[in-house]
Structure formats: C-alpha cells, structure tokens
Amino acid sequence: MSKKVYCIAQFQPKAGREQELFKALQALEPNTLREDGCIQYIVTRHIPSDFAPGESFPIAFNEIWADMAAFEAHCQREEIQSFFARHCEAETGAAEKWNVCIYSDEPSNYDAPKLA
C-alpha cells in the first residue's frame, strides 16, 4: 500500500496582495523542506496557457509527504499555524480564500501486497 499523500493547497489573494502572499508562502519552503517526511514542497503561481484553460486560484502549493502522519505533523508546526492565523484567518491577512486538499495515488480497493 502506498503511504504517500499529496497535498494541493490553493490560495486566492486579496486584491493587490498576490506578491505579498506569494512571498509569505515562499518563506515557508526552507524549514518545511527540512522535515523528514517532506518529499516535495513547492509554491507555484498560475500561468496562462491555451493548452490548460482551467480555472484555479492564482497560487498553489504542490506537496508530497511520506505519509499522513508526516503531513499532519507539518500542519501542527508553529510556523505553519502562524502563517494561517496571520494571512488566512485574520481580517488583515493577504488571503481572500484558501483550499487545502489531500490526495492518494492508490486506487480504491487496491489489492496492495502484504509485506512482512
């Protein structure tokens, strides 16, 4: 069974505050990449393409974690909680909306091998 979890964390900045929010999210990368369970943690900006016309929040984190426990431990770090309190939950924060979702690469009812 695959233990990896994939997180897409999207952010909609308040008007005129996209660069501020992007920089605040970039500041989370160095310490997060030091976490033992972190495989990938990259903040990205939406760019236009005729071949990808879908709708999205303008800023998204693409994360890969070794397992759910590593992701949940990350979410409990003071630096991460402080970011959400300051930029998402506070009235003065730079984020208008945010959406954090976890995914698995394992199909439903996957016949996972039983390892000893």
VEXDREN-2710 file (C-alpha; in Angstrom, 1 decimal):
% VEXDREN-2710
k/r/px/py/pz
1/MET/0.0/0.0/0.0
2/SER/1.3/3.4/-0.9
3/LYS/1.7/5.6/2.2
4/LYS/2.5/8.8/0.3
5/VAL/0.0/11.6/0.5
6/TYR/-0.2/14.5/-2.0
7/CYS/-1.5/17.9/-0.9
8/ILE/-2.6/20.8/-3.1
9/ALA/-3.0/24.0/-1.1
10/GLN/-4.5/26.8/-3.2
11/PHE/-4.7/30.5/-2.2
12/GLN/-6.8/33.3/-3.6
13/PRO/-5.1/36.6/-2.6
14/LYS/-7.0/39.8/-1.7
15/ALA/-6.9/42.4/-4.5
16/GLY/-3.4/43.8/-4.9
17/ARG/-1.8/41.4/-2.5
18/GLU/-0.7/38.5/-4.7
19/GLN/3.0/39.2/-4.5
20/GLU/2.8/39.7/-0.7
21/LEU/1.1/36.3/-0.3
22/PHE/3.4/34.5/-2.7
23/LYS/6.5/35.8/-0.7
24/ALA/4.9/34.7/2.6
25/LEU/4.3/31.2/1.2
26/GLN/7.9/31.1/-0.3
27/ALA/9.2/31.8/3.2
28/LEU/7.7/28.5/4.4
29/GLU/9.7/26.4/2.0
30/PRO/13.2/26.2/3.6
31/ASN/12.1/24.9/7.0
32/THR/9.4/22.6/5.6
33/LEU/11.9/21.0/3.2
34/ARG/14.0/20.1/6.3
35/GLU/11.1/18.0/7.7
36/ASP/12.0/14.3/7.5
37/GLY/8.6/13.4/5.9
38/CYS/8.6/16.1/3.3
39/ILE/9.4/14.8/-0.2
40/GLN/8.3/17.9/-2.2
41/TYR/7.0/21.3/-1.1
42/ILE/6.9/23.9/-3.9
43/VAL/4.8/27.1/-4.1
44/THR/3.7/27.9/-7.6
45/ARG/1.9/30.7/-9.5
46/HIS/-0.8/30.1/-12.1
47/ILE/0.3/31.0/-15.6
48/PRO/-1.9/31.2/-18.7
49/SER/-1.7/28.6/-21.5
50/ASP/-4.1/27.8/-24.3
51/PHE/-3.5/24.1/-23.6
52/ALA/-4.5/24.4/-19.9
53/PRO/-7.6/26.8/-19.9
54/GLY/-8.9/25.6/-16.5
55/GLU/-9.8/27.8/-13.6
56/SER/-7.7/27.9/-10.4
57/PHE/-6.6/30.0/-7.5
58/PRO/-3.6/32.0/-8.6
59/ILE/-1.2/30.5/-6.0
60/ALA/-0.8/26.8/-5.2
61/PHE/1.5/24.6/-3.2
62/ASN/2.3/21.2/-4.6
63/GLU/3.3/18.9/-1.8
64/ILE/4.3/15.3/-1.4
65/TRP/4.5/13.7/2.1
66/ALA/5.9/10.4/3.1
67/ASP/2.7/9.5/4.9
68/MET/-0.4/11.1/6.6
69/ALA/1.4/11.4/9.9
70/ALA/4.2/13.5/8.3
71/PHE/1.6/15.8/6.7
72/GLU/-0.3/16.2/10.0
73/ALA/2.8/16.9/11.9
74/HIS/3.7/19.6/9.4
75/CYS/0.3/21.2/9.8
76/GLN/0.9/21.4/13.6
77/ARG/4.2/23.3/13.3
78/GLU/4.1/26.7/14.9
79/GLU/5.4/28.4/11.7
80/ILE/2.6/26.9/9.6
81/GLN/-0.1/27.6/12.1
82/SER/1.2/31.2/12.4
83/PHE/1.0/31.6/8.6
84/PHE/-2.7/30.6/8.5
85/ALA/-3.5/32.7/11.6
86/ARG/-1.8/35.8/10.1
87/HIS/-2.6/35.5/6.4
88/CYS/-5.8/33.5/6.1
89/GLU/-7.8/33.8/9.3
90/ALA/-7.0/37.4/10.3
91/GLU/-9.1/40.2/8.7
92/THR/-5.9/41.9/7.7
93/GLY/-4.5/38.8/6.1
94/ALA/-3.4/38.7/2.4
95/ALA/-5.6/35.6/1.5
96/GLU/-9.2/36.1/0.5
97/LYS/-9.8/32.3/0.3
98/TRP/-7.8/29.1/0.6
99/ASN/-8.4/25.4/-0.1
100/VAL/-6.2/22.6/1.2
101/CYS/-6.8/19.1/0.0
102/ILE/-5.1/15.7/0.4
103/TYR/-4.9/13.0/-2.3
104/SER/-3.7/9.4/-2.6
105/ASP/-2.2/7.8/-5.7
106/GLU/-3.8/4.5/-4.6
107/PRO/-6.9/3.4/-6.4
108/SER/-10.0/2.4/-4.3
109/ASN/-10.0/-1.2/-3.3
110/TYR/-6.3/-1.6/-4.4
111/ASP/-5.0/-5.1/-3.8
112/ALA/-1.9/-4.0/-2.1
113/PRO/0.8/-6.6/-1.5
114/LYS/1.2/-7.7/2.1
115/LEU/4.8/-7.1/3.1
116/ALA/6.3/-8.8/6.1
END
